[in-house]
Amino acid sequence: MTALRTRRHGLDRLFATSSILALVMAAPPAHARQEVGGPAPIITSATDAYGLQAPDAGSAVTSSGDSIYTGVKTNASGTPIQANGTPATNPSQYVSSGATGAYALNGGVVWLNVNPSSGAATGVTGLVTTLGATSDGLRADGAGSKIAAAKETIKTSGAGSLGVSALNGGAITLTGSSVTGSGTSATGLGASGVGSTISATQVTVVSTNFDSYGAGAIDSGAIDMLGGSITSSSSALRVASNGTITATNVSLTATASNAIGCSPTGA
C-alpha cells in the first residue's frame, strides 16, 4: 500500500458527504506525508472507512484541529442521516454504521495536533468520535506504527470499541486529552502484544458500561499514565498475561457495585 490508500480509506470518502474537507486532488507519491488542515469535519460511513489512516512504513498523516466522525450512517448522496432516514442536522444525531477514527499500521505514523518536526503540541483541539462496534478511536497496529495526539476528545459508543488501542508493537502517545467509552466491553486505553505501548499524560478516561475497563494491558502490552484520572464501571485498571500498567498520580474510581479498582489477575 501507499499513502494514496490513506485517502481511499477515509479522506476521499469525504467527497461523497455533505461536509467536504478541502484537499489537493492530485494523488500523492508513494510513502508521502499527508497534511490535513483544520478545523473541518471528516466523516466516513462505510465499514473500515477510517477517518485517517497511515497504512505502511514511510507514510504519515498530520491533522490539526479536525473533528473526525466514523461509522456514520448516510443516504445515497452521502449526507449523514438519523435512524428514521431524515438528514442529521448536527453530530449528536449521527447513528451507527462502523469504523476506526485514526489508524496507523505496518509502520505508518499519525500526528494529531502535534508538530511532526518538534513533537510539540500545536495548541489546537481535535475530536474523534466513532459510532460502530469494534471501532476504536485511535489504533496503532504493528511494530513501528505510531500515533502522537494532544488535546483530543475521543469518544466511542459501539460494543468492543476501545478509545485508544495499541496492538502488536504499536505505540501511542496521548497528552492533555479525554477518552470516553459508552459501549459494552469498551475499554478506554488498551495495550496488547509485545512492544505495544501507550503513554498517557494528563488524560481523563471514562468507561461507563459493563465489562469496560479504564485501562487494560495484556500479553506483554504496557501502559504508562502520568496524572489524569480513570472512572470505570468495571475495573479501573486491568493487567493479564505479563501486561504492565504504571500509574503515577492518577485518580482511580470504580463505580459499579461489583467493580474493583485493580484486577491484576485478568479476572
N, C-alpha and C positions, 0 to 999 in steps of 0.2 A: 504494500500500500504506500501511497504518497500523501503529501499534505492535502492533495485535492480531495481525498476521501473525507477529510475533516469537513469540507463544505458539503459534501453529499450526505453526511450523517448529521445534518442539523442546520448548518448555515445557509446552504442554498435552498433548504426546505422553507426558509422564510419567504421566498418569493412567491409562495403559494398561500400566504397568510395575509390577513388584513393589516398586520403590524409589520412593516418592512424595515429591515436594517440596511442602511446604505453600505454596499460593498463594491469594490472594484470587480467587475465581471470577468476580467481576464483570468484564466486559470493560473495558479502559482506553479513554479517549478517544483520538482520532487524535493522533499525534505525542506520546504520553505517555512519561514516563520510567518504566521498569520496574526495580524493585529485587528482587534475588534474594538471600534471606538464607541463609547457610550456617553450618556446613558441611552439605552434603547432596548426595547423588549425583544428577546429571542424566544420564539415559540415553535415547538415541534409537536407533531401529533402521532406519527407512526410508531409502531413498536421498534425499539432500537434506534430511533431517530434522536440521537444525542443532541443536547444543546450545544456543547463544544466538544471536539474530540481531537486529540493529538495521537495518531494511530501507530507511529513507529519511531525508532531512534532517528534523531535528526529533525523531527517535526516538532513544532512548538506553536501554541496559541496564546496570545496575550489579550486579556479582556480587562477593561477598566470601567466600573460603574454600571455594568449591564444588569438587566433583570432577565433571568432565564426561567422559562416555564416549559417543562417537558411533559409528555403524556397528556396533552390537551386534546379533547375531542373537538373535531372541526367538521364543517359541512364540505360539500364537494368543491366549493370555491376556496377553501382553506380558512374560512372565518371561524374563530372559536365559538362554540355553541354550548348552551345549557343542556341538561338531560332531556328536556322537552323539545329540543330542536331549535329553540329561538336563540338569536345571537346573544353572546355573553358580552355585556357592556363594561365589565371590569373583571380583573383576575379572580376576585372572590367567588365568581360564578363559574369558573372553569371546572369541568368534570373530567374524569379519568379516561385515558387511552393508553399510557405507558411509556417510560424511557429515562435513562440516567441524565443528570444535568451536565456535569463536566467530567470527561473521561480521558485519562491518559493510559496508554497501554503500549507494550512492546518497546519501551524506552522513550515514548513521547513525553512531552512536558507541557503543562498548562499553568499559566500565570493569571491569577485573578486579583486585581487591584494591587499587584506587586510589580515593581520595576524589574524586568528580567536582567538588566545590566548590573544594578546595585543590590537587588534583593530586598530593597526597602519598600514599605507600603506606600502607595501613591496618595493615600489620604481620602480617596473616594470610597463609597459604599456600593455593594452589589447584592443581588438577590438570586438565589437558586431555589426553585420550587418544583418538586416532582409529584405527580399525582398517581401514577400507576404502581402496580405491585412489582416487587423486586426492582425498583427504580431508585438507585442510590443518588444522593445529592452530588457528592464528589466520589470518584472512584479512580484509584491508581492501581493498575494490574500489570505485574511483571517487573523483573529486575530492570532498574534504570528509569522506570516510569515515575514521574514526579508531578505533584500539584502543589503550588505555593499560593495560599489565599490569605487575604487580610480584609477585615471589616465586611465579611459576608454574612448574610442572613440566609441560613439553609433550612428548608422545610420539606419534609417528606410526609405523605399521608397514606401510601399504599402498604399492604402487608409485606413484610420482609424487605422493606426499603430502608437501608442504612443511611444515616445522614452523611457520614464520611467513612469510606471503606478503602483500606489498603490491603492488597492481595498479592501473594506470590512474589514478594520482593518489592512491591511498590512502596512509595514514600509520599506522605502528605504533611505539609506544614501549614498550620492554621493559627492565625493571630487575631485577637480582638473581635471574635465572631460569635454567632449564636447558631445552635443546631437544635432543631425540634422535630421529633418523630411522633406521629399520632396513630400510625397503623400498628397492627399486631406484629410482634417479632421485628420491630423497627428500632434496632439498637442505634444509639447516637453516634458513637465512634467505634469502629470495628477494625482490628488488625488481625490478619490470618495468614500464616505461612512464614517460613524462614526469611528473614530480611525485610519483612513488611513492617513499616513503622508509621506512626502518627505522632507528631509533635504539636501539642495544642497549648498556646499561651493566652491566658485571659479569655477563655472560651466558656460560654454558658451552654449547657446541654440539658435538654428536657425530653424525656421519653415517657409518654403518657398512657400507653396501652399495655395490655397483658403481654408478658414474656418479652418486654422490651428493655434491655439493659442500657444504662447510661453509657458505659464504655466496656468493651469486651475484647480480650486478646486471647487467641487460641493458636495452637500449632506453631509455637515459637514466634508469633507476632508480638510486637511491642508498642505500647502507648506511653508517652511521657507528657504529663499535664503539669503546667505551672500556673497557679492562680485559677480563677474562674470557679464554676460550680457545676454540679450534676444533680438533677432532680429526676427520679425514676419511679415508676410504679412497680418495677421489679428490682433486681439488684442494681445498686449504683455502679458497682464495678464487678466484672466477672473475668476470671482467668481460668484456662484449662489447657492441658497438653503443652506445658512449657511456655505458655504465653506469660507476658510480664506487663504490669502496669505500674508506673511510678507517678504518684500524685502528690505534689508539693503545694501546700497552702490552697487546697481545693475544698470547697464546701460540698459535702455529700449528703443527700437526702433521699431516702427510700420511703415512699408514701403509702403503699398498699398494706393491707393487714398482714399479708404473708411475705412481705418484701424484706430483704436483708441488705445491709449496707455493702457487704462484700461477699462474693461467692468464689473462694479460691479453688474449690474442687471442681468447678464446672457444673455443679448441680443445678 
